[in-house]
């Protein structure tokens, strides 16, 4: 049971990291692309 909880914790943290970096990329890339076209 402890292994499952630890694995779940790890996955949740990993997903949060991916989501936040994906969010940051989503926020930054469109601006950069607009700058390229200007």
PDB file with SEQRES, HELIX, SHEET and CRYST1 records, atoms N, CA, C and O in Angstrom:
SEQRES   1 A   38  UNK UNK UNK UNK UNK UNK UNK UNK UNK UNK UNK UNK UNK          
SEQRES   2 A   38  UNK UNK UNK UNK UNK UNK UNK UNK UNK UNK UNK UNK UNK          
SEQRES   3 A   38  UNK UNK UNK UNK UNK UNK UNK UNK UNK UNK UNK UNK              
HELIX    1 AA1 UNK A    2  UNK A   37  1                                  36    
CRYST1    1.000    1.000    1.000  90.00  90.00  90.00 P 1           1          
ATOM      1  N   UNK A   1       0.834  -1.212   0.000  1.00  0.00           N  
ATOM      2  CA  UNK A   1       0.000   0.000   0.000  1.00  0.00           C  
ATOM      3  C   UNK A   1       0.871   1.266   0.000  1.00  0.00           C  
ATOM      4  O   UNK A   1       0.575   2.230  -0.706  1.00  0.00           O  
ATOM      5  N   UNK A   2       1.930   1.252   0.785  1.00  0.00           N  
ATOM      6  CA  UNK A   2       2.797   2.441   0.829  1.00  0.00           C  
ATOM      7  C   UNK A   2       3.402   2.746  -0.536  1.00  0.00           C  
ATOM      8  O   UNK A   2       3.549   3.906  -0.923  1.00  0.00           O  
ATOM      9  N   UNK A   3       3.753   1.672  -1.265  1.00  0.00           N  
ATOM     10  CA  UNK A   3       4.343   1.872  -2.592  1.00  0.00           C  
ATOM     11  C   UNK A   3       3.369   2.593  -3.519  1.00  0.00           C  
ATOM     12  O   UNK A   3       3.756   3.490  -4.267  1.00  0.00           O  
ATOM     13  N   UNK A   4       2.113   2.195  -3.459  1.00  0.00           N  
ATOM     14  CA  UNK A   4       1.094   2.833  -4.299  1.00  0.00           C  
ATOM     15  C   UNK A   4       0.962   4.310  -3.969  1.00  0.00           C  
ATOM     16  O   UNK A   4       0.891   5.155  -4.862  1.00  0.00           O  
ATOM     17  N   UNK A   5       0.931   4.611  -2.685  1.00  0.00           N  
ATOM     18  CA  UNK A   5       0.784   6.005  -2.265  1.00  0.00           C  
ATOM     19  C   UNK A   5       1.996   6.817  -2.719  1.00  0.00           C  
ATOM     20  O   UNK A   5       1.852   7.938  -3.207  1.00  0.00           O  
ATOM     21  N   UNK A   6       3.187   6.246  -2.555  1.00  0.00           N  
ATOM     22  CA  UNK A   6       4.407   6.940  -2.974  1.00  0.00           C  
ATOM     23  C   UNK A   6       4.406   7.161  -4.483  1.00  0.00           C  
ATOM     24  O   UNK A   6       4.750   8.245  -4.955  1.00  0.00           O  
ATOM     25  N   UNK A   7       4.020   6.135  -5.237  1.00  0.00           N  
ATOM     26  CA  UNK A   7       3.986   6.252  -6.690  1.00  0.00           C  
ATOM     27  C   UNK A   7       2.968   7.308  -7.112  1.00  0.00           C  
ATOM     28  O   UNK A   7       3.222   8.098  -8.022  1.00  0.00           O  
ATOM     29  N   UNK A   8       1.826   7.315  -6.449  1.00  0.00           N  
ATOM     30  CA  UNK A   8       0.784   8.286  -6.761  1.00  0.00           C  
ATOM     31  C   UNK A   8       1.279   9.706  -6.485  1.00  0.00           C  
ATOM     32  O   UNK A   8       1.061  10.616  -7.285  1.00  0.00           O  
ATOM     33  N   UNK A   9       1.942   9.882  -5.351  1.00  0.00           N  
ATOM     34  CA  UNK A   9       2.531  11.171  -4.993  1.00  0.00           C  
ATOM     35  C   UNK A   9       3.489  11.639  -6.076  1.00  0.00           C  
ATOM     36  O   UNK A   9       3.435  12.780  -6.535  1.00  0.00           O  
ATOM     37  N   UNK A  10       4.372  10.719  -6.475  1.00  0.00           N  
ATOM     38  CA  UNK A  10       5.372  11.040  -7.489  1.00  0.00           C  
ATOM     39  C   UNK A  10       4.698  11.455  -8.794  1.00  0.00           C  
ATOM     40  O   UNK A  10       5.065  12.466  -9.393  1.00  0.00           O  
ATOM     41  N   UNK A  11       3.715  10.674  -9.231  1.00  0.00           N  
ATOM     42  CA  UNK A  11       3.022  10.977 -10.483  1.00  0.00           C  
ATOM     43  C   UNK A  11       2.311  12.321 -10.415  1.00  0.00           C  
ATOM     44  O   UNK A  11       2.332  13.092 -11.374  1.00  0.00           O  
ATOM     45  N   UNK A  12       1.687  12.595  -9.286  1.00  0.00           N  
ATOM     46  CA  UNK A  12       0.986  13.877  -9.151  1.00  0.00           C  
ATOM     47  C   UNK A  12       1.965  15.035  -9.252  1.00  0.00           C  
ATOM     48  O   UNK A  12       1.683  16.041  -9.903  1.00  0.00           O  
ATOM     49  N   UNK A  13       3.119  14.889  -8.605  1.00  0.00           N  
ATOM     50  CA  UNK A  13       4.112  15.958  -8.660  1.00  0.00           C  
ATOM     51  C   UNK A  13       4.634  16.124 -10.074  1.00  0.00           C  
ATOM     52  O   UNK A  13       4.819  17.243 -10.550  1.00  0.00           O  
ATOM     53  N   UNK A  14       4.874  14.992 -10.749  1.00  0.00           N  
ATOM     54  CA  UNK A  14       5.373  15.013 -12.123  1.00  0.00           C  
ATOM     55  C   UNK A  14       4.358  15.707 -13.034  1.00  0.00           C  
ATOM     56  O   UNK A  14       4.729  16.527 -13.873  1.00  0.00           O  
ATOM     57  N   UNK A  15       3.085  15.378 -12.864  1.00  0.00           N  
ATOM     58  CA  UNK A  15       2.040  15.995 -13.679  1.00  0.00           C  
ATOM     59  C   UNK A  15       1.970  17.493 -13.436  1.00  0.00           C  
ATOM     60  O   UNK A  15       1.783  18.272 -14.371  1.00  0.00           O  
ATOM     61  N   UNK A  16       2.122  17.898 -12.174  1.00  0.00           N  
ATOM     62  CA  UNK A  16       2.094  19.327 -11.868  1.00  0.00           C  
ATOM     63  C   UNK A  16       3.240  20.035 -12.564  1.00  0.00           C  
ATOM     64  O   UNK A  16       3.059  21.118 -13.121  1.00  0.00           O  
ATOM     65  N   UNK A  17       4.445  19.417 -12.536  1.00  0.00           N  
ATOM     66  CA  UNK A  17       5.593  20.020 -13.209  1.00  0.00           C  
ATOM     67  C   UNK A  17       5.334  20.137 -14.704  1.00  0.00           C  
ATOM     68  O   UNK A  17       5.571  21.186 -15.303  1.00  0.00           O  
ATOM     69  N   UNK A  18       4.847  19.057 -15.301  1.00  0.00           N  
ATOM     70  CA  UNK A  18       4.574  19.068 -16.737  1.00  0.00           C  
ATOM     71  C   UNK A  18       3.510  20.099 -17.078  1.00  0.00           C  
ATOM     72  O   UNK A  18       3.642  20.834 -18.056  1.00  0.00           O  
ATOM     73  N   UNK A  19       2.460  20.154 -16.275  1.00  0.00           N  
ATOM     74  CA  UNK A  19       1.368  21.089 -16.534  1.00  0.00           C  
ATOM     75  C   UNK A  19       1.866  22.524 -16.426  1.00  0.00           C  
ATOM     76  O   UNK A  19       1.521  23.365 -17.256  1.00  0.00           O  
ATOM     77  N   UNK A  20       2.677  22.811 -15.403  1.00  0.00           N  
ATOM     78  CA  UNK A  20       3.131  24.184 -15.226  1.00  0.00           C  
ATOM     79  C   UNK A  20       4.132  24.571 -16.310  1.00  0.00           C  
ATOM     80  O   UNK A  20       4.113  25.710 -16.777  1.00  0.00           O  
ATOM     81  N   UNK A  21       5.011  23.646 -16.726  1.00  0.00           N  
ATOM     82  CA  UNK A  21       5.943  23.989 -17.792  1.00  0.00           C  
ATOM     83  C   UNK A  21       5.203  24.077 -19.122  1.00  0.00           C  
ATOM     84  O   UNK A  21       5.540  24.914 -19.959  1.00  0.00           O  
ATOM     85  N   UNK A  22       4.205  23.229 -19.325  1.00  0.00           N  
ATOM     86  CA  UNK A  22       3.391  23.303 -20.526  1.00  0.00           C  
ATOM     87  C   UNK A  22       2.611  24.606 -20.565  1.00  0.00           C  
ATOM     88  O   UNK A  22       2.464  25.215 -21.625  1.00  0.00           O  
ATOM     89  N   UNK A  23       2.115  25.030 -19.422  1.00  0.00           N  
ATOM     90  CA  UNK A  23       1.385  26.292 -19.324  1.00  0.00           C  
ATOM     91  C   UNK A  23       2.315  27.456 -19.636  1.00  0.00           C  
ATOM     92  O   UNK A  23       1.951  28.380 -20.363  1.00  0.00           O  
ATOM     93  N   UNK A  24       3.539  27.398 -19.069  1.00  0.00           N  
ATOM     94  CA  UNK A  24       4.519  28.455 -19.313  1.00  0.00           C  
ATOM     95  C   UNK A  24       4.857  28.514 -20.800  1.00  0.00           C  
ATOM     96  O   UNK A  24       4.930  29.599 -21.378  1.00  0.00           O  
ATOM     97  N   UNK A  25       5.063  27.350 -21.421  1.00  0.00           N  
ATOM     98  CA  UNK A  25       5.352  27.314 -22.853  1.00  0.00           C  
ATOM     99  C   UNK A  25       4.188  27.885 -23.646  1.00  0.00           C  
ATOM    100  O   UNK A  25       4.390  28.669 -24.573  1.00  0.00           O  
ATOM    101  N   UNK A  26       2.981  27.498 -23.288  1.00  0.00           N  
ATOM    102  CA  UNK A  26       1.800  27.988 -23.975  1.00  0.00           C  
ATOM    103  C   UNK A  26       1.660  29.496 -23.856  1.00  0.00           C  
ATOM    104  O   UNK A  26       1.158  30.158 -24.764  1.00  0.00           O  
ATOM    105  N   UNK A  27       2.110  30.034 -22.723  1.00  0.00           N  
ATOM    106  CA  UNK A  27       2.035  31.478 -22.518  1.00  0.00           C  
ATOM    107  C   UNK A  27       3.130  32.198 -23.304  1.00  0.00           C  
ATOM    108  O   UNK A  27       2.907  33.293 -23.821  1.00  0.00           O  
ATOM    109  N   UNK A  28       4.313  31.584 -23.396  1.00  0.00           N  
ATOM    110  CA  UNK A  28       5.455  32.278 -23.994  1.00  0.00           C  
ATOM    111  C   UNK A  28       5.496  32.155 -25.513  1.00  0.00           C  
ATOM    112  O   UNK A  28       5.774  33.133 -26.207  1.00  0.00           O  
ATOM    113  N   UNK A  29       5.221  30.955 -26.036  1.00  0.00           N  
ATOM    114  CA  UNK A  29       5.399  30.732 -27.466  1.00  0.00           C  
ATOM    115  C   UNK A  29       4.558  31.651 -28.346  1.00  0.00           C  
ATOM    116  O   UNK A  29       5.097  32.220 -29.295  1.00  0.00           O  
ATOM    117  N   UNK A  30       3.258  31.826 -28.079  1.00  0.00           N  
ATOM    118  CA  UNK A  30       2.468  32.704 -28.955  1.00  0.00           C  
ATOM    119  C   UNK A  30       3.042  34.117 -29.039  1.00  0.00           C  
ATOM    120  O   UNK A  30       3.055  34.712 -30.116  1.00  0.00           O  
ATOM    121  N   UNK A  31       3.514  34.659 -27.920  1.00  0.00           N  
ATOM    122  CA  UNK A  31       4.092  36.003 -27.925  1.00  0.00           C  
ATOM    123  C   UNK A  31       5.323  36.040 -28.821  1.00  0.00           C  
ATOM    124  O   UNK A  31       5.492  36.956 -29.626  1.00  0.00           O  
ATOM    125  N   UNK A  32       6.195  35.017 -28.668  1.00  0.00           N  
ATOM    126  CA  UNK A  32       7.412  34.972 -29.473  1.00  0.00           C  
ATOM    127  C   UNK A  32       7.072  34.908 -30.953  1.00  0.00           C  
ATOM    128  O   UNK A  32       7.691  35.587 -31.773  1.00  0.00           O  
ATOM    129  N   UNK A  33       6.082  34.084 -31.290  1.00  0.00           N  
ATOM    130  CA  UNK A  33       5.715  33.934 -32.697  1.00  0.00           C  
ATOM    131  C   UNK A  33       5.191  35.249 -33.257  1.00  0.00           C  
ATOM    132  O   UNK A  33       5.494  35.600 -34.398  1.00  0.00           O  
ATOM    133  N   UNK A  34       4.413  35.976 -32.473  1.00  0.00           N  
ATOM    134  CA  UNK A  34       3.921  37.280 -32.924  1.00  0.00           C  
ATOM    135  C   UNK A  34       5.106  38.211 -33.192  1.00  0.00           C  
ATOM    136  O   UNK A  34       5.114  38.962 -34.168  1.00  0.00           O  
ATOM    137  N   UNK A  35       6.112  38.147 -32.304  1.00  0.00           N  
ATOM    138  CA  UNK A  35       7.276  39.010 -32.482  1.00  0.00           C  
ATOM    139  C   UNK A  35       8.010  38.682 -33.782  1.00  0.00           C  
ATOM    140  O   UNK A  35       8.487  39.581 -34.475  1.00  0.00           O  
ATOM    141  N   UNK A  36       8.098  37.378 -34.113  1.00  0.00           N  
ATOM    142  CA  UNK A  36       8.778  36.996 -35.338  1.00  0.00           C  
ATOM    143  C   UNK A  36       8.078  37.594 -36.554  1.00  0.00           C  
ATOM    144  O   UNK A  36       8.735  38.021 -37.503  1.00  0.00           O  
ATOM    145  N   UNK A  37       6.738  37.626 -36.525  1.00  0.00           N  
ATOM    146  CA  UNK A  37       6.004  38.118 -37.686  1.00  0.00           C  
ATOM    147  C   UNK A  37       6.029  39.642 -37.773  1.00  0.00           C  
ATOM    148  O   UNK A  37       5.853  40.193 -38.859  1.00  0.00           O  
ATOM    149  N   UNK A  38       6.241  40.321 -36.674  1.00  0.00           N  
ATOM    150  CA  UNK A  38       6.371  41.781 -36.709  1.00  0.00           C  
ATOM    151  C   UNK A  38       7.736  42.116 -37.295  1.00  0.00           C  
ATOM    152  O   UNK A  38       8.080  43.290 -37.427  1.00  0.00           O  
TER     153      UNK A  38                                                      
END                                                                             
